Amino acid sequence: MNKSTTKKSMISLFAILLSLLILAGCAPKGTPDGSGTEGSVPVTPPVSSQPVDTEGDANRIFIDSVGREIELPADLVRIAPSGTLADIILFTAIPDRLNGISTAFTKSQLKLFDAKYGNLPVFGKFYGKGPDYNLESVLAADTQVIVDIGEPKESITQDMDDLMNQIKVPTIFIEALFANLPETYRTIGKLVGDSSRTDLLAAYLDDVLALSEKAKSEVPEEDRVRIYWAMGELGLNTNAASSFHAELLDYVPLINVADIEATQRGGGSEVSMEQVLTWDPDYILIDDYNLMEEMKKDPAWMALSAMKEGRYVVIPSQPYGFLANPPSVNRIAGLQWLGNIFYPSVYTTDKMDA
């Protein structure tokens, strides 16, 4: 691949990511990072996520994604995310209604966002690695509702009920799988009673996912690029084809050569150099520049035709990882980035613009 073409594609797609994050008239104001609820089971959507007025302008009932009926204030302006996945989605959807964030924005991220978001209180995470959820901080910020977003854990109903009963603050869960991200944003619009921004974002996501389906229908299996995703200190960790963190690759006409048992622990599945050599991928996705430099020094890696012939690329990581770090709406940029690299005739710039 021509390096200048790759650089131009990355710049173009980074601009698309930023447009997604600040779409609908919120000038340079935002984007987040994300953690959700893993180890999950599919959820059948409840009757509706449409709020229903119950006490005039004072309160209403909102039905969340697992069917819980939660009484909420009519005007929600102090919303607390439960983790980094909720951070990203809520920040792209309703940035000025957040009264805190689970993970502080980095200096590099704040170069892209309005500086005021750097002053948001940091609450920690209800699930996953990182600081525990600081309930005192959540209460001190006069939180009106806590919102958990992601894949539903088997215990999600009990978890949300327990948290709500403990601190007497409404808690809701909104499902966010990659395939139903448009509906996630529409549900957030219903949650806050203002869909002007969320409907635009949902329509954008609808278009991107439709383009993905079109691409998969146009590229036959035998013509699909075979890729290996190099992670870890030596590049011998990878997200297996069946893993949640490799889900995005199912939406591009690509073949993940790591058809092995997925692991639930962080860092992906461990593989051997012999396995990678046997797979002999057409292309290698590399997690970061430091890893790329180490792989280029390693004779074993350079024995692969993909490395020798320059068929590798570093996955963009700002403001968030494009493929899975975290596995939130930032992956929409990754979908477009991958498509533009491997199938530019299908993923043309004009088809991807919102």
N, C-alpha and C positions, 0 to 999 in steps of 0.2 A: 504493500500500500504506500502511495506517495505521502511522505510525512507532512508536506505543506497542506495537502488535502485533508489529512486527518486533523491537523491543528485547526483549520477553518471549520471543519465539521463540529469539533468540540466547542469552539467559540460560539458557533451558531446555536448549538443545542443548549449550551449554558445560558444563552440569552432566553431560550424557550423556557427553561426551568425558572428563571427569574420572572418571566412574564406570568407563569402559572402562579408563582408565589405572591405576586403583587397585583394580579389581575383585578379588574373591576374598580379602578380608581383609587387605589391606596398607595400612591407614589412609592418611592423606595421605603417600604415599611415592612417588609417582613418575610420571615421564614423560620422554621423551627427544626427540631430533631426528634426522634421517635422511639418509643418502646410500646409494645402492646401486650396482649395476653396470649401467650403461646401454650403449646400442649393442649390443643383445643379440639372441639367437636363442632360439626356443622350446626348452624342454627336455622330453623325455619322462621322466617319473619313473622312477627305477631300481626294482629289485626291491622294496626296502623301505628305510625309514629307521629301522627298529627295531634298537636295539643288541642285540648278541649277546654273551653272556659267553664269554670265551676263557681267562681265567686266574683263575677264582674271583672274589674281591673285588678283585683287583689291576687288571685291565684288561678291556676289552671292545672289540668292533669295531662301529663306527657307519658305516652306508652313507649318504653325503650325497646331495644332490639331483642330482648329476651322476654318481652311481655309484661314487664313490671310497670304498674301504674303509679307514677310518682307525682306528688303535688309540688308545683313550682311557682315562684313569683311570676307575675305576668311580664315584667321587664327585667330580663337577665343582663346585667352589665358587669358582674364579678364572677367569672367562671374559672374554676381551677381544673387543669388537666391532671390526670392520674399518673402519667408517664410520658416518655419521649415520643411515642407514636401519637398519642393524643396532642402533645405539644405541636407537632408539625401540622397535623390536619386542622386543628383548631386555629393555629396561628395563620395558616393560609386562608382560612374561611372567615374568621372573626377576630382579627388581631387586637382590636381595641376593646374587646370585651373580656380579655384575659386579665386576671388579677395576680397572676403568677405563672411560673413555668417550672417544669420538673427538673430540667437540666439547664444550667446557665449557658447563654450564648457565648461562643468563643470570640476572641478579638477579630479573627478573620471573618466570621459570620457577621459581626456588627459593622464591618466595613461595607456590607451589602444592605443592611437594614437601618431603619431609623434608630438613632442612638438611644432614644427613650426606652426602647425595649430591653436595653441592658440594665435598666433599673428595676425590672420586675423581680419580686421575691422568688427565691428558689425553694420549691416544696419537696423535692426528692421524688422517688418513684414508689408506687404502690406494689408493682410487680417488677421482677427482673433484677439485674445487677445495678448497683449504685446506691446512693444514700437512701435510707428508708424514708417513707412518706412522713413528713413532719406535720403532724396533725395540729400542733400548736400554731405553726406558721399559717396553715390553712385557715384556722379559726381567726387568727389575728388579722388576716386580710379580708375579713367580713365576707367570706365566700357564700354565694347564693346556691351554687350547685357544683358538685364534682363530676367530671365527665371522664369515663374510661372508654377508650376506643381501640379496636383491634379485633383479633380473633377471640372468640369466646372460650374461656376455660370451662371445664366441666363444672367448676365451683363458682362460676361468675355470679349467679343469682344470689347465692349465699354470701359471697364476698362483698357484693355491693350492699346487701341488706345489713350485714354485720357492721360495715363501715358507717352506714347511715345511722344505724341505731346507736353506735358508739359516740359519735360527735354531733348527732342531731342536725346534720346538713344533708339535703337531698343528694343522692348519687344516682347516676344513670350510666347505662352501657349502650354504646352505639357500635354496631358491627362494621368493620372495615376490612374486607378482603379485597385483593387487587381487582377482581372482576366486578365488584359492586361499589367501587369508589364513587362513581357518580351519585348513587343512591345515598351514600354516606354524607355527601355534601348537601344533598337535598334535605336529608333528615336534620342536619345542623341548622339549615335555614328555618325549618319548622320549629326547632328547639327555641330559637331566639325570636321567632316571629318576623323575620326579615330575610327574604330569599333573593334579594336583588343581586348580591354578590355570589352567593352559593349556587344559584341557578346558572350563572355564567361559568363558574368553575365546573359545574357538573356537565354542562354542554361541551366544554372543552375536553373533558375526560371522555365523554361519549365518543367524540370525534377520534381521539387518539386510539381508544380501544377498538373502534370500528375499523380504523386503518390497520391495526394489528391483525384483525380477523381477515381482512382483505389480503394482507401480505401472506398469511399462512395458506390461504386458498390458492395463491398464485405461484408459490414456490414448492414444487414437489419434493417429497422426502429425499429422493436421491440427489437433489441439487442443493440440499441444505448444508450450511457450513458447520463443521464439527469443531466444537471449542472445548478448551480446558480452562478452568478458572483457578489460577494459582494464588494461594493464600498462605499465611503463616510466615515464619522466619525463613524457611527454605523453599517455599512454594509448593510444599508437599501436603498441604491441607487444602481442601476444596469443599464447596457446597455440592453435595451429591444431587443427582438428577431428580430424586424424589423428595428432596428436602424443602421445607418452607422457605428458607433463605435463597433457594435457587428458583423460586416460583416464577420470577420475572422471565426467565429463559423460556418458559412455556408459551410466552406471548409473542415471541419472535421466531421466525423460521430458522431456528438453530438446533443443533443436537449437542447436548451436554454429554461428553464422552464418559463422565464419571457416573456410570450406571451401577452404583454400589449402594450398600445399605447406608441410609442417612443416620446421622447422630443428632441427638437433642442438645448436646453440650456445645458451648460456644467455640468458635474457631473452625467449625466444619469437620469433615471426616479426614482422617489421616490416610494417605496413600503412599506407595513406594515409587521410586524413580523408575523401576522396572515396569510398573503398571502404566505410568505416563508414556514411557517409550513404546510400549505395546499399543496403547491407544493412538499414538502419533496424530495428535489433533491438527486440524487445518490452521487453527488460530489459537492464541493463548491470551486470555484476559488476566492482567496482573493487578493485584490489589493496590500497590503503591510504588512510587518511584524508587525507594530504597530497595525493595524486593527486586524490581527490575534490574537494578545495577548489580545486585548479588547474583542473579540468575545469569546475567551476561558474562560474569567471571567464571561460572561453573562449567567445566567441560561436559559434564553429564547433560545439563540443560542445552548447551550449545550443540549437542549431538542431534537434537530434534530439528527437523527441517523447518518448522515454524519459527524457531529462534534464529537459526542460521540465515533464513531468508527474510527476517524482519517482519514476520506475520504475528505480531503481538502488539498489545496496546495497554496502557495503564488506565485503570478505571477512574474517572473523575471523582473527587471527594468533597468538593466545595459547592454550595454551602453544606451539603450532605452527600454521602455516598450515592452514586447513581444506580447501583444494583441492589443493595440490601442493607446498607449501614446508615440509618436503620431501615427496616422494611416498611416504609411508609409511602406517602404520595410522591416523594422524591424519585421513586422508581419509574414514574411516568417519564421523567427526563432520560432515565436509563433505557427505557423502551425505545424512545426516539433516537437516542445516541447509537445504540446497537443497530437499529434498523437502518440508519443513515450510513453507517460504516459498511455493513455487509450487503444491503439491498437498496442502494441509493435511488434506483429507478422506481422503486415502490414508495420509499419514505422520502419523497422530495420535500423541500422546505415549504413550498406553498401548500402541500397537503397537511403539513404538521402545524402550521401557524393557526393560532386560535382566531 
